[in-house]
Structures are given as structure tokens and as C-alpha cells.
Amino acid sequence: MENSVYDIIIIGAGPIGLCCAIEAQKKGLSALILEKGVLVNSIYNFPTNMTFFSTSKLLEIGDVPFISHNDKPTRAEALEYYRRVVDTWDLNVITFCEAMSLDRLANDNYIIETPKGVLKTKHVVVSTGFYDTARLMNVAGESLPKVKHFYDDAHPYVGKKVLVVGAANSACDIALELYHKNAEVTMVIRGREINTRVKYWIKPNIENRIKEGSIKAYFGTNIKEIKTTSVVLETPKGEVILKNDFVLAMTGYQPDYSLFRKLGIPISADAQKIPLHNEITLETSLPNVFVAGVIKSGMKTSAYFIENSRDDALKIIDAILTPNP
């Protein structure tokens, strides 16, 4: 592995990273994918019983059919599908292998340091998504074991006092699921209402459960401190202390900016924190280093999905094969 010089090294084995490797292979380019976690790590971290909002057709890549039991596939079906994509195209993927640094050589080639050795490549594609990096609340006690930023399934929380933080789709879905599994659910919502973008079949359901008192909700409220057996809230009516077993912080996710810093990819100075890149070729200000997928939009993580990012691979491979004018 260390003695090879790859045409392309792709950082991130999500669907768009796999797309890039497939398009490289079609054009006869050698490609290696590095993944710090498991294959399609973001999808693996989705809730166990999650169903996609997109249809299976919109999640297809590499001309490999995605057949699911229903129109909208489950997490388990997606994991099986992307494993099949890797097998079909015989992609070179190294999981549990983090890109630790990027050093530019005189000929604009690069050296990538990993825990498994040093790699050389002519081009780099960063396609790391955002779902593995939670937006932290930055409150005292957030590091306690009872605080979770990723939701698995309802089983551990049955019969427990659970505080769900947030008012978007994930928080509402989780609050309803836990309520139906007999957890005692309380929601902490920074705004004055449930997020207007919550799915149309979920929003009235959660609002009705709150209205009838089945799910307690504190609007206009922030967490002040998390303790072992309680949480301290700052509400419009003053401080409230609640007994508590678990805190599920569904506060959103963001790109891994620590990785961009390690790789030396510049970020915009505004609140969007977009990795600076050419919108046509997707090349960053580092020669021969590209970005692909949802990370193109920085903190605006809802701008891109699998279905509207699949063409990034075509743009990048075309830019690599087309000489600069």
C-alpha cells in the first residue's frame, strides 16, 4: 500500500465517495478510499429502525439497482445495498483508517499520513459528509455517559425519564417513538414552536401529544447544566430542575472541520463555513484537491443529499482528465 502512487485517494466511504471511485475506475484511474469508520459510516449511525425519505431509485449509484421491500428503503436495506455496490465494482476501500495529514509535494502530488502507513496520490477527493460530527451544546455535563448525540433504538430507554433536545425531524421522530415505548419523554426546544420543516405527517402528531400533555415540552428553553440524575433548564419562567436518566441531544450535525484544518483546506470566514472551492470543477484552492457531496455547503447541511450530489463524481473526474487551459 505504501509504495503505490494512486491516481486518486478519496477520503470518506459514503455514497458520494463510492461514486467518485466508480467514475475513476470507469476512466481507468486507480482509486483508493479511506474511511475513518465503517463503510457508509453516516448511514450506519442512523437510528436502527429508520426509513429514508428518498426512494431507493434516488439512492442508486454506479448503475447498481437498489431493490427495497417498499418504495422508501430502510437503513438495513441501504447498508446491504452499498455493500453490494462495493462488491460489484470491486472498490478498494480501507475502513478504520483515518486521514491524519496532507502534505503537498513539489509536483502538486500529495502524501497522506494514516495510522496504517503513508500514502502517495496525484489527486485527493474529500467526501466526508457531516453526520458523524454532532453540533455540541457546550454545556456542563455534556460529556456524561447519559448524554447521547446519536440515537440507536428505543429499547435502552423504556421506562426511563428521557430529555429530547431539539424540534426538528429527528427530535420529533425520537420523542414519538419513545413515548409509544413507554418512556417518560420531555422535550427542550429553543424556539417557540416545533420546526416548520418537520415532515407533514409527523408535525401534527407531535403537536397533539404535547398539547394533551403526553409529551412535556419546554419552549424558549435552554439546558443550563446536565447532572448525573437531573438536568437544569433555563425557561422563560426561570430555572427548572428535572429528574432525568438520559439526554438525547438531537441538535444537528456539521462537517468535520478539524479534518479540514489537518488537511489544510481553507474555509470561508462567514457563518456558513464553506470549504473554498470552484463550483464547476469542485477543486479547492489546493491544486488537485477536490470536495464532493454535502460538505460543499458547509453548515447548510440540508442543501445536498445523495440524489443531488451523485454528479459530483462526474465533475471531478472530468476536471482531472481535462487539462487546464
KANOR-V763448 format. One record per residue. N is the residue number from 1. RES is the residue in one letter. BURIAL is 1 if it has 24 or more other C-alpha atoms within 12 Angstrom, else 0. Layout:
# KANOR-V763448
n | res | burial
N | RES | BURIAL
N | RES | BURIAL
This chain:
# KANOR-V763448
n | res | burial
1 | M | 0
2 | E | 0
3 | N | 0
4 | S | 0
5 | V | 0
6 | Y | 1
7 | D | 1
8 | I | 1
9 | I | 1
10 | I | 1
11 | I | 1
12 | G | 1
13 | A | 1
14 | G | 1
15 | P | 1
16 | I | 1
17 | G | 1
18 | L | 1
19 | C | 1
20 | C | 1
21 | A | 1
22 | I | 1
23 | E | 1
24 | A | 1
25 | Q | 1
26 | K | 0
27 | K | 0
28 | G | 0
29 | L | 1
30 | S | 1
31 | A | 1
32 | L | 1
33 | I | 1
34 | L | 1
35 | E | 1
36 | K | 1
37 | G | 1
38 | V | 1
39 | L | 1
40 | V | 1
41 | N | 1
42 | S | 1
43 | I | 1
44 | Y | 1
45 | N | 1
46 | F | 1
47 | P | 1
48 | T | 0
49 | N | 0
50 | M | 1
51 | T | 1
52 | F | 1
53 | F | 0
54 | S | 0
55 | T | 0
56 | S | 1
57 | K | 1
58 | L | 1
59 | L | 1
60 | E | 1
61 | I | 1
62 | G | 1
63 | D | 0
64 | V | 0
65 | P | 0
66 | F | 1
67 | I | 0
68 | S | 1
69 | H | 0
70 | N | 0
71 | D | 0
72 | K | 0
73 | P | 1
74 | T | 1
75 | R | 1
76 | A | 1
77 | E | 1
78 | A | 1
79 | L | 1
80 | E | 0
81 | Y | 1
82 | Y | 1
83 | R | 1
84 | R | 1
85 | V | 1
86 | V | 1
87 | D | 0
88 | T | 0
89 | W | 1
90 | D | 0
91 | L | 1
92 | N | 1
93 | V | 1
94 | I | 1
95 | T | 1
96 | F | 0
97 | C | 1
98 | E | 1
99 | A | 1
100 | M | 1
101 | S | 1
102 | L | 1
103 | D | 1
104 | R | 1
105 | L | 0
106 | A | 0
107 | N | 0
108 | D | 0
109 | N | 1
110 | Y | 1
111 | I | 1
112 | I | 1
113 | E | 1
114 | T | 1
115 | P | 0
116 | K | 0
117 | G | 0
118 | V | 1
119 | L | 1
120 | K | 1
121 | T | 1
122 | K | 1
123 | H | 1
124 | V | 1
125 | V | 1
126 | V | 1
127 | S | 1
128 | T | 1
129 | G | 1
130 | F | 1
131 | Y | 1
132 | D | 1
133 | T | 1
134 | A | 1
135 | R | 1
136 | L | 0
137 | M | 1
138 | N | 0
139 | V | 0
140 | A | 0
141 | G | 1
142 | E | 1
143 | S | 0
144 | L | 0
145 | P | 0
146 | K | 1
147 | V | 1
148 | K | 1
149 | H | 1
150 | F | 1
151 | Y | 1
152 | D | 0
153 | D | 0
154 | A | 1
155 | H | 0
156 | P | 0
157 | Y | 1
158 | V | 0
159 | G | 0
160 | K | 1
161 | K | 1
162 | V | 1
163 | L | 1
164 | V | 1
165 | V | 1
166 | G | 1
167 | A | 1
168 | A | 1
169 | N | 1
170 | S | 1
171 | A | 1
172 | C | 1
173 | D | 1
174 | I | 1
175 | A | 1
176 | L | 1
177 | E | 1
178 | L | 1
179 | Y | 1
180 | H | 0
181 | K | 0
182 | N | 0
183 | A | 1
184 | E | 1
185 | V | 1
186 | T | 1
187 | M | 1
188 | V | 1
189 | I | 1
190 | R | 1
191 | G | 0
192 | R | 0
193 | E | 1
194 | I | 1
195 | N | 1
196 | T | 0
197 | R | 0
198 | V | 0
199 | K | 0
200 | Y | 0
201 | W | 0
202 | I | 1
203 | K | 1
204 | P | 0
205 | N | 1
206 | I | 1
207 | E | 1
208 | N | 0
209 | R | 1
210 | I | 1
211 | K | 0
212 | E | 0
213 | G | 0
214 | S | 0
215 | I | 1
216 | K | 1
217 | A | 1
218 | Y | 1
219 | F | 1
220 | G | 0
221 | T | 1
222 | N | 1
223 | I | 1
224 | K | 1
225 | E | 1
226 | I | 1
227 | K | 1
228 | T | 0
229 | T | 0
230 | S | 1
231 | V | 1
232 | V | 1
233 | L | 1
234 | E | 1
235 | T | 0
236 | P | 0
237 | K | 0
238 | G | 0
239 | E | 0
240 | V | 0
241 | I | 0
242 | L | 1
243 | K | 0
244 | N | 1
245 | D | 1
246 | F | 1
247 | V | 1
248 | L | 1
249 | A | 1
250 | M | 1
251 | T | 1
252 | G | 1
253 | Y | 1
254 | Q | 1
255 | P | 1
256 | D | 1
257 | Y | 1
258 | S | 0
259 | L | 1
260 | F | 1
261 | R | 0
262 | K | 0
263 | L | 1
264 | G | 1
265 | I | 1
266 | P | 1
267 | I | 1
268 | S | 0
269 | A | 0
270 | D | 0
271 | A | 0
272 | Q | 0
273 | K | 1
274 | I | 1
275 | P | 1
276 | L | 1
277 | H | 1
278 | N | 0
279 | E | 0
280 | I | 0
281 | T | 1
282 | L | 1
283 | E | 1
284 | T | 1
285 | S | 0
286 | L | 1
287 | P | 1
288 | N | 1
289 | V | 1
290 | F | 1
291 | V | 1
292 | A | 1
293 | G | 1
294 | V | 1
295 | I | 1
296 | K | 1
297 | S | 1
298 | G | 1
299 | M | 1
300 | K | 0
301 | T | 1
302 | S | 0
303 | A | 0
304 | Y | 0
305 | F | 1
306 | I | 1
307 | E | 0
308 | N | 0
309 | S | 1
310 | R | 1
311 | D | 1
312 | D | 1
313 | A | 1
314 | L | 1
315 | K | 1
316 | I | 1
317 | I | 1
318 | D | 0
319 | A | 1
320 | I | 1
321 | L | 0
322 | T | 0
323 | P | 0
324 | N | 0
325 | P | 0
